[in-house]
Amino acid sequence: MRSFSLILKQFSRSVLLIAGFAFWSLSNAYAQTDAAKGEAIFKSKCTTCHKIESRLIGPALGPQLTEETDDKYLIQWIQNNQALIAAKNPKALKIYNEYNQSGMTVFADLSDADVGNIITYVRNTWKEDQAKPAAGAAAPDAKVESGPSDMVVFGLIGIIVIAFIVILVLNRVVGSLERILLKNKDLVIEDEVTADGAVAVDAKKEFIAKILKNKKLVFFILVAGTVAMCSWGWVSLWNTNVHQGYQPVQPIKYSHELHAGIMKIDCQYCHSGAYKSKNASIPSLNVCMNCHKVVKTESEEIHKIYDALGYDPKTQKYDSTQAKPIQWVRIHNLPDLAYFNHSQHVKVGGIKCQQCHGPVQEMKEVYQYSPLTMKWCIQCHKRTEVNGKGNAYYDSILAAHDKIKKGEKVTAAVLGGIECGKCHY
Amino acid sequence: MDSNKKYWKGLEELNRTPEFVEKNKNEFAEPIPIEEVLSGSGLSSKTPRRDFLKALGFGVGAVTLAACQKVPVHKSIPYLIKPEEVTPGVANYYTSSYEGQAILVKTREGRPIKVEGNPNDLFSKGGLSAQAQASVLDLYDINRLQGPRIKGVEAGWEETDAYIKKELAAVAASGKGIRLVTSTVYSPSTLAVIAEFTAKYPTTKHINYDTVSYTGIIQANQNSFGKAVLPHYNFDKADVIVSFGADFLGTWISGEEFTRQYVSNRNSKSLANKKMSRHIQFETGMSMTGTNADARITTKPSEIGVALINLYNAIAGTTLPGSKATGSKKVDTAIMLAAKELVAAKGKALVVSGSNDVATQVLVNAINSLLGSYGTTIDLDNPSKQYAGNDAAFVEFVNEVKRGDVGAVLFLNANPAYDYYKADEFKAALKNVRLSVSFADHADETALLATVNAPNHHYLESWGDANAVEGYYTVIQPAINPVYNTRQAEHSLLAWMENPIKDYYTYVRKTWDSGLLAKGGLSGQKGWEALLQAGMVVATPAAAGAYSFSLDLAGVTQKILTQSKAVAADGDKFELQLYVSQAIGDGKRGNNPWLQELPDPVSKVTWDNFAAMSISDMKKLKLEEGDVIKIDANGYSVELPVLAQPGQTQGTLSVAVGYGRTNAGPVGNNVGKNAFPFFSLSNGTFQTAAVATFKSAGYKSPLAQTQTHHSYEGRSVIREATFVEYKKNPAAGSGNEHGRKDYNAESLWDNHDRPVYDWVMAIDLNACTGCGACVVACSAENNIPVVGKDEVSRRREMHWIRIDRYYSYNDHGNSEEAVTKEKEIDKLDNFDNVSVVHQPMLCQHCDHAPCETVCPVLATVHSSEGLNHMAYNRCVGTRYCANNCPFKVRRFNWFNYWNDARFDNYLQGEHTQLVLNPDVVTRFRGVMEKCSMCIQRIQAGKLKAKIEKRPLKDGEIKMACQQTCSANAIVFGNRNDPNSEVSKALASERTYYVLEELNVQPGIGYQTKVRNIIETEAQA
């Protein structure tokens, strides 16, 4: 028996211990998930209209939920504020009227626990924020340019490598030339060996004079020089007004790398004209405001947008008298004499933006990637097969060309894409 | 068989004057003025060495500096908040209305750049006049008034309102009259505003004042049928049309509508059904309508009344008291024949008269009543409201002003200080008026005298509506925010009467909500939106009733005879006929350079008016073209150059009104001479004929006339047939009577592949009336510069499409008398009896284009779609192509028209250039240009189909010239599609190609002109 009770005792102890452990760990886990769950829900459901620390469309939730301690009321409000208003709850009516009677979205799908989690999360976060008011202000934006950019580094390395190779090659050349000279002109070298410094200078002069006397060599150098100059001239003339790599400073430090690259925002979200117009168009500021009413409102660059719109982020009001447009610097300058239509290429041709504009999603500042010369246009028109599948417009056209071409690739050029009048009118 | 009929564009061509031969020898009349340019820019040999060094140093420095800037910085400024409906680069179209006609306004990035016809328009189904096409340019006229002015001093609107309200109250208190003088108002909302204004200020009277009025017709209908209305004519229902001086295809009442109706009985479709109307025109000067007539009888103004009496006699079989012969045997014979034809076509006949004389119009009513025209070709129950002016009422107004009975006058779209026949008297009288307000958007002649200028919006900035014909309501909606600090006249009136409705938009809405929308079965906000989409509401028309004339004509006849006698010239006097110019109209649009440069359809004169005279009279009086004569009539005189006009009645002069503006703006000022003072008042209406004497002023003033600028040197380019011949053989006269010749049997050139599209055009010479709307439409679409009078006279006009007008002697199929190339023309001396063909001429987009083979830099090449491309930036300006073009359709840019101070008044300046079509580049000095077949429209049309993933539809792409043509004379499309409209049109037996024998294979086929000539034609 004793042994049995001992066993039982031990067992119950262990059970208790385990249970206690379990409970502790469980409750701990519960407490942990409480705020985390709340955060997840808050971010998915609330951030469209609310911020914790400041007013957005709805009130600043931090102070609001801390001041209001009646959780039951809060849960009711969040789940169905319309019911509270309809029941003429005085608290509810007060806030309803304060916000111009624009009711909050009804979240009937949130359980009491969910709402509790949100409240916990908001209150915790707000408390934490309150505890370190100076810390946030003191820590500036960590994204400070750290040293030279990659381009510069790689450029320097490249130059050093090239310089090293050049020196190496030159050394070898000098060495081999000396060896040849040694072989051919024993006497001179003997002189050099025996003579002192002054003689060496003479010898150098003599050496140059000898080289100058070598008509073949002089001729060769002259020809090479002329050819080099001409080809340089030729190339630079061809590149007159070709501004490949043009990267002007823009009035706002807008990063395509961040928006298109990291955030993966579709190009057409901002450049909505590309699908339907000849102009891809620079987005108007109301497109920026779709996100930046909420996102990164404290940024200096974003405030440039606010200033341009005459928008006051505190009152969230627009003052059109203060509005002044943002003057972007145009990067891709196609001359007036050439007609280019984005929708033809993007919508009909299905060409990726990057084909002409380069890896925009990696550009902090956009530069002109392609030369935008006529040669460049024509080359592409000659190579690119017409994307006519599934487009009833092309059915009869491709059929007509198939008859002539007998199965050869139908490129844009074949359909008349390199005729003058297709772009110049 | 080539026609042996001789066609000529002008007398100088016909007679081969030495000057013409010299100028026509070369493609370009003048060489490049190299000497002038060099001496002008200080590079002549006289330049001192120091100056040369200075210039050189500066030049090098400047070039170096300029070269330093690697990339020119272009700013790109997006919208702050983009309007949802605007996509940069895509045009938006808004419905609106121009002079009662439904239109579509094409806007790009918020600025209107072109006006196009609304395809559902009741009048012309998408066609639009030259004036309407040009109206968009007025919007950007920098000479518009930019804000209100009180006594010539700029003021704000509040100040103006306060001033006017104070003055109006004072005038109302004094019991003096307030007069609102407008050109005819047919806008229901404006009429309602005026009614409310009258209610507020009971001494107000509204006077409709039309510069060129139809009071005669309106009062005649009042007398004859008790309906004071302008009838709605149905030319499409008329098989026989007899017109007495009514230019109904051009300037008479509703030219675009009548063109559509008229042509529907004469175009390819009608001919295919072996049906063609017959049109007889009795007129003095040659009008555009006269050029289209099957038979045209030159008649003096004094003979027209008598001729009408004789016509009545012949139809009624009676003899009115006082009837007599006209004095012209030709007219008398023609009247008898016309009467016979009219009677035969009873119920399908129409007689119209351009006279503004009440008695004459009563007689016309009597004739139409006998012919059973009422209820068929004339509709009195759905009358036109385009003109309601009452001449006597306006004259009475002037008398009131003179007596000092009027305390305030408001002028809306009326400019009597210029166009009233006694303008000086009016101007002096206006000083008696305490308050005169002009709503004019320019500081015009009347606005200058007005105490207050309250400039009205341009119609493209306005809200409004129109009811031009009973039951047809169109809406005007703004396509742009007001450019200047102007305000709509109706808005001003509402403000001055302190109406509770503050803005005119609300007022227009109210008018439509309370009745007009319901007429189209619409209502509420949805109905209003539907209206803005459609642009119009068409109520079910009332049944056109038959009216019979039952008045005694004795008094009428007497009045006509007295009137005729008053304008009959005896001795060496001439009868002066005043007419409205097709391009300039009554002169209100005088500051529009597109209209000034549009050649007159008949005389082909630009930038001027003139005295048209018959050639035999000129020979008699030893006058030459361009000689200035001083014309005296009705106590007024002007000096005008003479123009030799074939088809002008002997013993008459014709002068266009609408010119000689002094305050139109820099473009229109002092262009031509004002002929309005030649008007006279008789029996309560303005008369447009007078007895004139003239003498030579002793100097010359050459006219900028384009008629022989692009001569074919007598090659046969016109083909025509009579309707009788056509019925026998549809190919008659086309040169293909015995089947088509194959000129391509032996060709120097390879044929081009045109696998998918072959863009071609078909032009029906029988539909084209020569109005010139296409020329202005093309200018607007393709950014064609205006060059001015001096440059036009140097043969440097830039129009891509021109309308060649050919005269020929009438031989009427009588081959014995036919004038052949071999015959001596001078012997015939019958310039009174000529017929006319209008031929729109533009780049023919030849398959074997002669221009292409001579271009040394391949700037003009052929496309796989059958077009002849022109790459401006490749062109180096050798002008070989123009020299080698047999059609003479290429134009050379002698100047940087867009950036040269010499052309300041036309289209230069940042503001005016907002009208440019951004899809078409402007050309610079030294390059060739020509019709591109609106390639921007072709490309845009194809792209639209591609985006929508569907095949291109026939008729989807329309050329600018085709779109504006009320006569539908131009068809464009794909020849590779056998079912396309153009393929069908080209398959017609009437089709011929100009200069086909050269085997250049033109892409534009013309269809022969067919004349409905009857063998028993009147021949004097």
Interface residues (C-beta under 8 A of the other chain):
Chain A: H243 Y246 P248 S272 G273 K276 S277 K278 N279 S281 I282 P283 S284 L285 N286 V287 A308 L309 A323 P325 I326 Q327 W328 V329 R330 N333 D336 L337 Y339 N341 S343 Q344 K347 V348 G390 N391 A392 Y393 Y394 D395 S396 I397 A400 H401 K403 I404 L415 G416 E419 C420 G421 K422 H424 Y425
Chain B: K70 V71 P72 V73 H74 K75 S76 I77 P78 Y79 L80 I81 K82 T87 P88 G89 V90 D753 P755 V756 A859 V861 S863 S864 E865 L867 H869 M870 A871 Y872 N873 R874 D919 V920 V921 S932 I935 Q936 Q939 K942 L943 A945 K946 I947 E948 K949 R950 P951 L952
